[in-house]
Amino acid sequence: MITDYQVRKLKEFLSQGKTLEVSAARSGMDEKTARKYRKLDQLPSEIRAAHHRHWRTRSDPFKEVWEEVKPFFELNDGLEAKTLFEYLQRKYPGQFSDGQLRTFQRRVKNWRAVEGPAREVYFPQRHHPGKLSQSDFTHMTDLGVTIAGVPFKHLVYHFVLTWSNWECCKICFSESFESLSEGLQHSLWQLGGVPREHQTDRLSAAVNKPASPEEFTRRYQGLLDHYKLIGRRTNPASPNENGDIEQRHYRFKKAVDQALMLRGSRDFNSHQEYENFLDDLLSQLNKGRQARFAEERKQLKPLPAKRLEACSCFDVRVGPGSTIRIKHNVYSVHSRLIKERVTVRLYADKLQVWYGQKCVETIPRLHGSKKHYIQYRHIIDWLIRKPGAFENYRYRSDLFPTSRFRMAYDELSSHHAPAKAAREYLRILKLAARENEAGVDNSLRYLLEHEQQISADAVEASLDSGKKPEKVTDVAIQKVCLDGYDQLLGNMEVVA
């Protein structure tokens, strides 16, 4: 290939009066080639056709069928090139090999860029201080956080001001209205003011279904009205419209992951310790936004005089099984409330049972449906009078507070008839309700470790004597001898 340098040398020698033959030889080209460039008076780079990324080096194998397949893409822009390529392989057996898929995909991509339908355009928006906030839930389980060694499955309600990127979060366990209400109110009171508008995606806890005449649910609209917020929601399948909070999800979770690595452990002693860890991290992240946040805070509206109760209320009657049903889950209350009507306040993480203007019970909230939480203290007085009901009790699994209670019942069942084992176990459970569950648990561990007979009298005697089992951490592990493996390997025959 002749280069620009060679042609320049040719012109240089010709200008010195050298013959064409000599000039061509000294420039390293044939005399005929030299004559061509002398006549053209152009450099090779000036006459060479420019190659581009779609420069075709071989004939188009899809030229004959392209007019047949083009209408498919015109009618349905979501159709993938691979799908139509497989259709061509079925229609024309042997004409198109698997290795030509990429060629077909490039052909389709080029057609879409030049002749295809217009694509959706995303229009960058200008944000104004104090105008808009966004929020959403995001799962945190994949970060591997544990509480006292137990995996902590949770979400956070995440709130952000779109102008300054000031953010706040609240730990929760479901995308319920209670979590939304508690998270939004927590964020606004941490913020110290109220923006003009608040936007979410189409959360079922906030946004009605399309067929409903009302845009937002009654409870969510009431929450917005209390804080004089204008509600906004995104269009269906348009996460980009909530882009600020979606981007903050990614950056916040990445910051949490990095902070956990720096901490050297993902285990926390308590829920509160983990919550404090997140608060400290958010405080650190928000420090870098102080200048814009100070300007934005001037534009915020004042907070109302007080918060709304972040709960839902239910008026229910306690059933004959000493249970109530809330959100498709079953909870027990004290048997003295059977047949009475109680008010249940459902929060993001708990239930409060109210009777006669007094809170009589606080119960951890179950998330999901078709679950049950039965507290043996509520029903033990009558269950011990009806021990025959224990064997086939629908919620019997909840009557084993710890694994040692279950082990104790299994031990009793192995030595006694089912009726007697149930009576003896219920006496132990009654003792735990009357005295101390942790103490009874330790007594059972002591009796099991020393292979003593399990009975309510033995547990009570152990409690009275104050005998304590050895600490769980006091575990002696004998040194493993590997000599047996050496002998085993030494006796193996080598198979060719």
Secondary structure, 3 states (H helix, E strand, C coil): CCCHHHHHHHHHHHHCCCCHHHHHHHHCCCHHHHHHHHHHCCCHHHHCCCCCCCCCCCCCCCCCCHHHHHHHHHHCCCCCHHHHHHHHHHHCCCCCCHHHHHHHHHHHHHHHHHCCCCCCCCCCCCCCCCCEEEEEEEECHHHCCEECCEECCCEEEEEEECCCCCEEEEEECCCCHHHHHHHHHHHHHHHCCECCEEEECCCCCCECCCCCCCCECHHHHHHHHHCCCEEEECCCCCHHHHHHHHHHHHHHHHHHHHHHHHHCCCEECCHHHHHHHHHHHHHHHHHCCHHHHHHHHCCCECCCCCCCCCCEEEEEECCCCCEEEECCEEEECCHHHCCCEEEEEECCCEEEEEECCEEEEEEECCCCCCCEECCHHHHHHHHCCCHHHCCCCCCHHHHCCCHHHHHHHHHHHHHCCHHHHHHHHHHHHHHHHHCCHHHHHHHHHHHHHCCCCCCHHHHHHHHHHCCCCCCCCCCCCCCCCCHHHHHHHHCCCCCC
